[in-house]
Amino acid sequence: MDEHGICANTIKTANEWLTFIMNELGWEDKRKSYMALYLVLQALRDQLNTDDAAEFGVQLPMLIRVLYYEGWNTNLKNRRPKRKDFFLSIKEQFKDSKEIKPETVASAVFKLLSNRVSVGEIKDIRKLLPYELRKLWPKEELARYQAA
């Protein structure tokens, strides 16, 4: 595949991810979906230590990986934000939209990740999260996770 094919495929994949979020949340605004994905990925990354965050990042498509790693400060690798901190940037970004709940946004992104990232990696990541965040993952993934 030539460089144009790689570029087109990368853009297509990113658009598929954004469309998934738009459909899941009933949105028509791709920019909102972009922000939702960006914020949840970074909040998720910040819940993990450096090694686990890097292992997870490898599973993401190229353009999505850029969102995930943007602004990452590995000096904070042992910082474990509280659950409320996970939702802080989502609340702030969507503060003018009272109908948007940060937990719903996170659940939509978690569902996307469950559909696009390997089951083993999702299982590993979920194990590392506090219960309040683990329970936001899709029920079918939860059942598969508990059985494994």
Protein Blocks (a to p, Z undefined) as FASTA:
>chain_A
ZZklmmmmmmmmmmmmmmmmmmmnopabfklmmmmmmmmmmmmmmmpcfklmmmmmmmpc
fklmmmmmgopafklmmpccdfklmmmmmmmmmmmmmklcfklmmmmmmmmmmmmgcfkl
mmmmmmmpcfklmmmpcfklmmmmmmZZ
